[in-house]
Amino acid sequence: MDQAEKLRRLVNDKTAQKKNKFRVITVTSGKGGVGKSSFVVNLALALKLRGLKVAILDADIGMANVDIMYGVKSKYSLFDLVFNNKNINEIIEMTQEGIKIIPGGSGLKDIVDLNEEQRVRLIKEFEKLDDIDILIVDTGAGVSKTILNFVAISDEVIVITTPEPTALTDAYSLIKIIKNKFQDANINVVINKVRNIKEARETFEKLSNTVNVFLKSKINYRGFLFEDKKVPISIIEQRPYLISFPKTEASMCIMKIASDVIGIEKENKNNTIKDVFFKLFGRMGLGS
């Protein structure tokens, strides 16, 4: 039996009868400083409050900070799971609210160099997280091979931008690269740091029209977040604003976005979290 067949059997085992509810959401941005990681942290919490089991894969290799925003400190990462014999429960950080954080670190880059035994072990470890409903992938800003690999296996891609011209330009550049590679990518846009609803809609329409005219493609409006003075305070305090300031405008916005995410009924690409890594292996030429 070849390597690819072994991995396929491992992934298909125990999941053939599982209803397709698991979803992967990749959150990215064209540039830094637009509030991407803060959005991820609070969206995960909002989904958790809606009754879903949520995990975050911190795939921002250069600036991983999801754990810091939750006030926890990651001791290990995927690198330790693969190369230092740690198990999945040892590398995961659990927040007070019950959200699992999987620190990617340099381990994401090293996945391409795994041997067969290491790949099988990685998938077996992720089988322990088969109860997860939603995996949110927090990527770095801009475009990289890692980001494009996650886009390919995601049910939804959320691009965070602000009304600033430079942020919009970078968001368009990111969308262009994604659409050129994956024409059918389900790209949804969140406009952050807006002063009012009108500004949010106008900003999205500007971006959407540009995508439509020059790329002959479509993007979707996922929502907006108001410019809110409570947000930077919550970041300094290392607590999600949805916990520290549940009635603030940003919290109301993120709960609305979470409700919209939950409300989507469609066939998803993956049955469980281990499918994600099996497909990543395939995209890297390791599983097919």
C-alpha positions as CSV (number, residue, x, y, z in Angstrom):
1,M,0.0,0.0,0.0
2,D,1.5,3.3,-1.0
3,Q,1.8,6.4,1.2
4,A,-1.1,8.2,-0.2
5,E,-3.5,5.3,0.2
6,K,-2.4,4.8,3.9
7,L,-3.2,8.5,4.5
8,R,-6.6,8.2,2.7
9,R,-7.7,5.2,4.7
10,L,-6.6,6.9,7.9
11,V,-8.7,10.0,7.1
12,N,-11.7,8.1,5.8
13,D,-11.8,5.8,8.9
14,K,-14.6,6.7,11.3
15,T,-15.8,9.7,9.3
16,A,-17.7,8.0,6.5
17,Q,-21.0,8.2,8.4
18,K,-20.2,11.7,10.0
19,K,-22.6,14.4,8.9
20,N,-20.7,17.2,7.0
21,K,-20.9,20.0,9.5
22,F,-17.3,20.8,10.1
23,R,-16.2,24.1,8.5
24,V,-12.9,25.8,7.8
25,I,-12.7,29.6,7.7
26,T,-9.5,31.3,6.7
27,V,-9.1,34.9,7.8
28,T,-6.6,37.0,6.0
29,S,-5.8,40.6,5.0
30,G,-3.8,42.5,2.4
31,K,-1.8,44.4,4.9
32,G,-1.1,44.4,8.6
33,G,-2.8,46.7,11.1
34,V,-6.3,46.2,10.0
35,G,-7.5,44.3,13.0
36,K,-7.3,40.7,11.6
37,S,-6.2,38.8,14.7
38,S,-8.6,40.8,17.0
39,F,-11.4,39.8,14.6
40,V,-10.4,36.2,14.7
41,V,-10.2,36.1,18.5
42,N,-13.7,37.7,18.9
43,L,-15.3,35.8,16.1
44,A,-14.2,32.5,17.7
45,L,-15.7,33.6,21.0
46,A,-18.9,34.7,19.4
47,L,-19.3,31.4,17.7
48,K,-18.5,29.6,21.0
49,L,-21.2,31.6,22.6
50,R,-23.6,30.4,19.9
51,G,-22.9,26.8,21.0
52,L,-20.2,25.7,18.6
53,K,-16.9,24.0,19.4
54,V,-14.2,26.3,17.9
55,A,-10.5,26.0,17.4
56,I,-8.1,28.6,16.1
57,L,-5.0,27.6,14.0
58,D,-2.6,30.5,14.4
59,A,-0.9,30.3,11.0
60,D,0.6,33.8,11.2
61,I,4.2,32.5,11.2
62,G,5.9,35.9,11.5
63,M,3.6,37.6,14.0
64,A,1.6,34.9,15.8
65,N,-0.3,36.7,18.5
66,V,-3.7,35.0,18.9
67,D,-2.6,33.5,22.2
68,I,-1.4,36.8,23.5
69,M,-4.8,38.4,22.8
70,Y,-6.4,35.8,24.9
71,G,-3.9,36.3,27.7
72,V,-2.4,32.9,27.4
73,K,1.2,31.9,26.5
74,S,1.9,29.1,24.1
75,K,4.8,26.8,25.2
76,Y,4.7,24.6,22.1
77,S,3.7,24.6,18.5
78,L,3.1,22.2,15.6
79,F,6.9,22.0,15.3
80,D,7.0,20.4,18.8
81,L,4.2,18.0,17.8
82,V,6.0,16.8,14.8
83,F,9.7,17.0,15.8
84,N,9.7,16.9,19.6
85,N,7.2,14.1,20.2
86,K,4.6,16.3,21.9
87,N,1.0,15.2,21.5
88,I,-1.8,17.5,20.3
89,N,-3.2,18.1,23.8
90,E,0.3,19.3,25.0
91,I,0.6,21.9,22.3
92,I,-3.0,23.2,22.4
93,E,-3.8,26.2,24.6
94,M,-7.3,26.3,26.0
95,T,-8.8,29.7,26.8
96,Q,-11.0,30.4,29.8
97,E,-13.9,30.5,27.4
98,G,-13.2,27.0,26.0
99,I,-11.6,27.9,22.7
100,K,-8.7,25.7,21.5
101,I,-5.7,27.5,20.1
102,I,-3.3,25.5,17.9
103,P,0.0,27.5,17.6
104,G,1.3,26.9,14.1
105,G,4.7,28.5,14.4
106,S,7.5,27.3,12.0
107,G,5.9,23.9,12.1
108,L,3.6,24.9,9.2
109,K,6.6,25.5,6.9
110,D,8.2,22.3,8.0
111,I,5.1,20.1,7.1
112,V,6.4,19.9,3.5
113,D,9.5,18.0,4.8
114,L,7.7,15.4,6.9
115,N,8.4,11.7,6.2
116,E,5.5,9.2,6.0
117,E,5.7,8.2,9.7
118,Q,5.5,11.9,10.8
119,R,2.6,12.6,8.5
120,V,0.6,9.6,9.7
121,R,1.3,10.6,13.3
122,L,0.2,14.2,12.7
123,I,-3.1,13.1,11.2
124,K,-3.7,10.6,14.1
125,E,-3.1,13.4,16.6
126,F,-5.6,15.7,14.9
127,E,-8.1,12.9,15.0
128,K,-8.4,13.7,18.7
129,L,-10.0,17.0,17.7
130,D,-12.7,15.5,15.6
131,D,-15.4,17.1,17.8
132,I,-14.5,20.6,16.5
133,D,-17.3,22.3,14.6
134,I,-15.3,25.2,13.1
135,L,-11.6,25.7,12.5
136,I,-10.6,29.4,12.1
137,V,-7.2,29.9,10.4
138,D,-5.5,33.2,11.2
139,T,-3.0,33.8,8.5
140,G,-0.3,36.4,8.0
141,A,-1.0,39.5,6.0
142,G,-0.3,39.5,2.3
143,V,0.2,36.5,0.1
144,S,2.3,33.4,0.7
145,K,2.2,29.7,-0.3
146,T,0.9,28.8,3.1
147,I,-2.1,31.2,2.8
148,L,-3.0,30.0,-0.7
149,N,-2.9,26.3,0.5
150,F,-5.3,27.2,3.3
151,V,-7.5,29.1,0.9
152,A,-7.8,26.1,-1.3
153,I,-9.2,23.9,1.4
154,S,-11.4,26.5,3.1
155,D,-15.1,26.7,3.0
156,E,-14.9,30.4,3.4
157,V,-12.2,33.1,3.2
158,I,-12.8,36.3,5.1
159,V,-10.7,39.3,4.0
160,I,-10.4,42.0,6.6
161,T,-9.9,45.6,5.4
162,T,-10.5,49.2,6.4
163,P,-11.8,52.2,4.5
164,E,-8.3,53.5,4.1
165,P,-7.2,53.6,0.4
166,T,-3.9,51.7,1.1
167,A,-5.8,49.0,2.9
168,L,-8.3,48.7,0.1
169,T,-5.6,48.6,-2.5
170,D,-3.8,45.8,-0.7
171,A,-7.1,43.9,-0.2
172,Y,-7.8,44.1,-3.9
173,S,-4.3,42.8,-4.7
174,L,-4.8,39.9,-2.3
175,I,-8.2,39.1,-3.8
176,K,-6.8,39.3,-7.3
177,I,-4.1,36.7,-6.6
178,I,-6.6,34.4,-4.8
179,K,-9.2,34.7,-7.6
180,N,-6.6,34.1,-10.4
181,K,-5.6,30.9,-8.7
182,F,-9.0,29.8,-7.3
183,Q,-11.8,31.4,-9.4
184,D,-14.5,29.8,-7.3
185,A,-13.0,30.8,-3.9
186,N,-15.8,31.9,-1.5
187,I,-14.4,35.3,-0.5
188,N,-16.2,37.4,2.0
189,V,-15.2,40.9,3.1
190,V,-15.4,42.5,6.5
191,I,-14.9,46.3,6.7
192,N,-13.2,47.2,10.0
193,K,-12.9,50.5,11.8
194,V,-15.9,52.2,10.0
195,R,-17.5,55.4,11.3
196,N,-21.0,54.5,10.2
197,I,-23.0,51.9,8.2
198,K,-22.9,54.1,5.1
199,E,-19.1,54.2,5.0
200,A,-19.0,50.4,5.4
201,R,-21.4,49.8,2.5
202,E,-19.7,52.4,0.2
203,T,-16.2,50.9,1.0
204,F,-17.4,47.4,0.1
205,E,-19.2,48.5,-3.0
206,K,-16.0,50.2,-4.2
207,L,-14.0,47.0,-3.7
208,S,-16.7,44.8,-5.1
209,N,-17.1,46.9,-8.2
210,T,-13.3,46.8,-8.8
211,V,-13.3,43.1,-8.5
212,N,-16.3,42.7,-10.8
213,V,-14.9,45.0,-13.5
214,F,-11.3,43.9,-13.6
215,L,-11.5,40.3,-12.4
216,K,-14.9,39.5,-13.8
217,S,-15.6,37.9,-10.4
218,K,-17.7,38.3,-7.3
219,I,-17.0,38.8,-3.6
220,N,-19.5,38.8,-0.8
221,Y,-20.2,41.3,2.0
222,R,-19.8,39.6,5.4
223,G,-20.3,42.7,7.5
224,F,-18.5,45.5,9.3
225,L,-17.1,46.6,12.7
226,F,-17.4,50.1,14.0
227,E,-14.4,52.1,15.0
228,D,-14.6,51.5,18.7
229,K,-12.4,52.9,21.5
230,K,-13.0,49.8,23.6
231,V,-11.1,47.6,21.1
232,P,-7.6,48.8,21.8
233,I,-8.3,48.8,25.5
234,S,-9.2,45.1,25.3
235,I,-6.1,44.3,23.3
236,I,-3.9,46.0,26.0
237,E,-5.8,44.0,28.7
238,Q,-5.4,40.8,26.7
239,R,-9.0,40.0,26.8
240,P,-11.5,39.8,23.9
241,Y,-13.7,42.9,23.8
242,L,-16.7,40.6,23.6
243,I,-15.9,39.5,27.2
244,S,-14.7,42.9,28.6
245,F,-17.2,45.0,26.8
246,P,-20.1,42.8,25.6
247,K,-22.4,45.8,25.0
248,T,-20.0,47.9,23.0
249,E,-20.6,48.5,19.3
250,A,-17.8,46.2,18.1
251,S,-19.3,43.3,20.2
252,M,-22.7,43.8,18.6
253,C,-21.1,43.8,15.2
254,I,-19.1,40.6,15.8
255,M,-22.2,38.8,17.2
256,K,-24.1,39.7,14.0
257,I,-21.3,38.4,11.8
258,A,-21.2,35.1,13.8
259,S,-24.9,34.7,13.4
260,D,-24.5,35.1,9.6
261,V,-21.7,32.6,9.5
262,I,-23.8,30.0,11.4
263,G,-26.8,30.7,9.1
264,I,-25.0,29.5,6.0
265,E,-26.3,26.1,4.9
266,K,-24.0,24.5,2.3
267,E,-22.0,21.4,1.7
268,N,-18.6,21.8,3.3
269,K,-15.2,20.6,1.9
270,N,-14.0,18.7,5.0
271,N,-15.5,16.2,7.4
272,T,-13.1,16.8,10.2
273,I,-10.0,18.7,11.2
274,K,-7.7,15.9,10.1
275,D,-9.1,16.2,6.5
276,V,-7.5,19.7,6.5
277,F,-4.0,18.4,7.0
278,F,-4.5,15.4,4.6
279,K,-5.5,17.9,1.9
280,L,-2.6,20.1,2.8
281,F,-0.3,17.1,2.2
282,G,-2.0,16.5,-1.1
283,R,-1.4,20.1,-2.2
284,M,2.2,19.8,-1.3
285,G,2.5,16.6,-3.4
286,L,2.5,14.3,-0.3
287,G,-0.9,12.8,-0.3
288,S,-1.7,12.2,-3.9
